[in-house]
Amino acid sequence: MTAVETQRPVLSRKLLPAAFISLSAFLLFGVQTPFGYAALAAGLIVGFVVDRELFKHLALIAAGLLIISLVPLNADLSIGHMVAMGAALALAVAVPWLVSRYVYRERIIRFPMFTGESWSLTARLYLVGVVVLGYLILPVYLISTGVYHNWPDASEDPTIFWRLFLGVNAVGIWDELFFICTAFTLLRRHFPDWLANVLTAVMFSSFLWEIGYEAWGPLLTFPFALLQGYTFKLTKSFTYVVSVHLLFDLVLFLALVHAHDRSFLPIFIY
C-alpha cells in the first residue's frame, strides 16, 4: 500500500455515505425498486454531515445515477428509445464533468486518451486474452440461461443488426466514461483504490444487470468491472480500458446474433 493510500483508511465515517450511494445503484438498477432513491438521498445527507469534500464528489456520482434512472435501461432499439437513452447517458457523464470542472474548479475527472505511453507486450496479450475469455464464456452464458432474449433478434433485419452493434458499443464506451473515469476516479480521492474499485463495481454491475445481464450475469460482470478499475489504475489510459471493453463487446454482439440464429457464424462452443 502506498503512502497516499495509507491516508485513505478503509474504516472511516466516509464509508457509510459512499456505501449508500453504491447501494442505491443496486436498488435502482439491479432490484429496480424506488427505495434506491431513498438510499441515494441518505448517502448525500450523511455525506454532507460527515465530510463536505466527500459530499461534493458523491453528489456528482449521484447526479449521474439519478439521470440514468429516469429512462428505461433495456435493449429497445426503436429510434425514440435510443435517442432518450443516449441523451440520458450523455448527460450522466457531462453533468458531473461540467460541475467538477467549472463549479468546483477541479480537474479530477479526466478521460486520458493519448498518454504517450506505448502498450506493453503484456497489455497486448491481455487484449487477446479478453477475446478468448469472451469466446469461451459469453455463448455459454447467453444460451444456457436464455438471457439473449433480452436483446432483439438482429439476424434477419440489417437495420436492427447495425443498431444493436451501435448500441452495444455505445453502452460499453459509456460504462468506462462514467463508472471508471468518473465514479472510480472520484472515490479514489477518499478511499483505498481497492475499496473504491469495489464500490464502483457494485454500481457498474448493477447497471449492466438492468441492461440485460440477468441470471448469473452479475457473477460475470462484477469481476469484469473490478478488472476494468484495476486496469485503469495500472494504465491510466481511457483508450486502453475502452479497447478491452469493446473487444469483449464485439464477442458479445456476435454471440447475441448467433444465439438468435445458430446458422450465423457457427464457431462458438457451448
GULO-557887 format. One record per residue (C-alpha): x, y, z; residue in one letter. Coordinates in steps of 0.02 Angstrom, whole numbers, padded with zeros to 5 digits, always signed. Example, Ala and Ser with C-alpha at 12.3 -4.5 7.8 and 13.67 -1.06 7.14 Angstrom:
BEGIN
+00615-00225+00390A
+00684-00053+00357S
//
This chain:
BEGIN
+00000+00000+00000M
+00069+00170-00049T
+00093+00315+00070A
-00052+00405-00013V
-00167+00257+00014E
-00124+00247+00199T
-00202+00420+00213Q
-00365+00346+00147R
-00416+00221+00282P
-00539+00081+00246V
-00642+00105+00403L
-00696+00285+00423S
-00856+00383+00434R
-00841+00415+00248K
-00878+00235+00206L
-01062+00241+00260L
-01120+00377+00139P
-01017+00302-00003A
-01094+00131+00032A
-01268+00209+00025F
-01231+00282-00147I
-01164+00115-00209S
-01314+00025-00133L
-01432+00146-00220S
-01370+00086-00389A
-01402-00094-00338F
-01579-00050-00284L
-01618+00062-00433L
-01546-00046-00571F
-01524-00220-00501G
-01678-00241-00391V
-01769-00098-00480Q
-01855-00027-00327T
-01889+00157-00287P
-01805+00128-00119F
-01648+00162-00217G
-01691+00347-00215Y
-01701+00340-00026A
-01528+00262-00019A
-01464+00396-00139L
-01535+00534-00028A
-01467+00451+00130A
-01294+00443+00054G
-01296+00628+00014L
-01366+00680+00183I
-01242+00575+00282V
-01102+00630+00167G
-01144+00813+00197F
-01135+00785+00385V
-00978+00678+00382V
-00865+00765+00256D
-00906+00911+00139R
-00771+00864+00013E
-00838+00687+00003L
-01014+00756-00013F
-00963+00860-00164K
-00896+00707-00253H
-01038+00592-00202L
-01159+00722-00269A
-01077+00708-00440L
-01095+00518-00441I
-01273+00532-00375A
-01318+00655-00513A
-01262+00531-00645G
-01356+00387-00564L
-01512+00492-00546L
-01508+00545-00729I
-01492+00369-00798I
-01626+00305-00679S
-01753+00416-00768L
-01754+00312-00928V
-01786+00125-00953P
-01621+00034-00969L
-01652-00104-01095N
-01608-00157-01271A
-01759-00074-01354D
-01687-00022-01522L
-01826+00095-01575S
-01762+00265-01628I
-01860+00352-01489G
-01787+00245-01352H
-01611+00251-01421M
-01618+00441-01426V
-01690+00454-01250A
-01567+00331-01176M
-01422+00407-01272G
-01466+00581-01208A
-01478+00518-01028A
-01311+00429-01038L
-01228+00582-01114A
-01297+00696-00979L
-01245+00572-00842A
-01064+00596-00897V
-01073+00780-00948A
-01157+00848-00791V
-01029+00781-00665P
-00885+00835-00778W
-00953+01010-00805L
-00992+01037-00621V
-00823+00969-00568S
-00728+01075-00694R
-00823+01239-00691Y
-00912+01244-00522V
-00789+01151-00409Y
-00640+01210-00512R
-00563+01036-00504E
-00478+00930-00635R
-00510+00761-00557I
-00624+00688-00691I
-00521+00656-00845R
-00532+00544-00998F
-00348+00513-01040P
-00340+00455-01221M
-00166+00497-01283F
-00048+00459-01139T
+00108+00448-01245G
+00144+00276-01174E
+00151+00126-01291S
+00060-00031-01236W
+00174-00164-01166S
+00178-00342-01230L
+00080-00395-01075T
-00054-00266-01112A
-00070-00326-01291R
-00079-00507-01238L
-00214-00460-01114Y
-00319-00394-01259L
-00302-00563-01344V
-00349-00648-01180G
-00506-00542-01166V
-00564-00604-01336V
-00527-00785-01291V
-00618-00771-01124L
-00766-00688-01208G
-00772-00827-01337Y
-00770-00962-01203L
-00889-00880-01079I
-01017-00772-01169L
-01103-00901-01282P
-01119-01022-01135V
-01192-00885-01026Y
-01312-00813-01155L
-01379-00977-01222I
-01384-01085-01065S
-01482-00951-00970T
-01586-00888-01116G
-01543-00708-01072V
-01502-00674-01255Y
-01690-00646-01272H
-01662-00482-01176N
-01586-00417-01338W
-01682-00411-01503P
-01653-00535-01644D
-01536-00446-01765A
-01506-00594-01879S
-01632-00550-02016E
-01651-00361-02015D
-01494-00263-02067P
-01563-00107-01981T
-01581-00197-01814I
-01412-00280-01842F
-01320-00114-01853W
-01424-00031-01718R
-01380-00173-01600L
-01197-00157-01647F
-01202+00030-01615L
-01298+00011-01452G
-01184-00123-01378V
-01028-00022-01418N
-01100+00145-01361A
-01150+00074-01193V
-00978-00006-01174G
-00892+00161-01202I
-01011+00248-01082W
-00977+00120-00946D
-00795+00171-00945E
-00832+00357-00956L
-00948+00357-00806F
-00905+00211-00693F
-00716+00210-00716I
-00663+00386-00766C
-00795+00472-00658T
-00857+00366-00511A
-00699+00264-00480F
-00587+00416-00501T
-00689+00520-00378L
-00700+00381-00248L
-00511+00354-00256R
-00491+00528-00182R
-00566+00465-00019H
-00538+00276-00009F
-00400+00150-00045P
-00401+00101-00228D
-00466-00075-00196W
-00613-00011-00094L
-00655+00124-00220A
-00650-00013-00352N
-00771-00125-00255V
-00893+00019-00227L
-00885+00062-00411T
-00902-00119-00468A
-01067-00134-00372V
-01136+00013-00470M
-01060-00046-00634F
-01129-00223-00623S
-01299-00162-00560S
-01317-00053-00715F
-01272-00200-00829L
-01397-00308-00734W
-01540-00195-00787E
-01470-00183-00964I
-01500-00370-00982G
-01362-00469-00894Y
-01481-00569-00786E
-01472-00745-00711A
-01290-00770-00658W
-01238-00617-00758G
-01180-00519-00603P
-01054-00659-00569L
-00982-00615-00739L
-00999-00426-00740T
-00939-00391-00562F
-00766-00468-00588P
-00758-00383-00758F
-00794-00215-00676A
-00659-00246-00545L
-00534-00289-00681L
-00578-00131-00777Q
-00549-00023-00625G
-00384-00109-00587Y
-00330-00097-00769T
-00367+00089-00771F
-00266+00111-00612K
-00118+00024-00694L
-00126+00100-00867T
-00205+00270-00828K
-00274+00256-01004S
-00456+00277-01053F
-00409+00217-01226T
-00345+00052-01160Y
-00492+00010-01047V
-00612+00055-01187V
-00515-00059-01305S
-00533-00201-01180V
-00719-00168-01162H
-00754-00152-01348L
-00662-00312-01389L
-00766-00403-01259F
-00923-00320-01327D
-00879-00372-01505L
-00883-00553-01450V
-01044-00516-01355L
-01125-00442-01511F
-01076-00590-01621L
-01133-00714-01488A
-01301-00625-01472L
-01336-00634-01657V
-01281-00816-01660H
-01391-00858-01511A
-01544-00798-01606H
-01490-00882-01769D
-01374-01031-01742R
-01328-01032-01926S
-01244-00862-01907F
-01059-00881-01875L
-01068-01059-01806P
-00898-01051-01723I
-00949-01042-01542F
-00934-01180-01413I
-01073-01203-01285Y
//
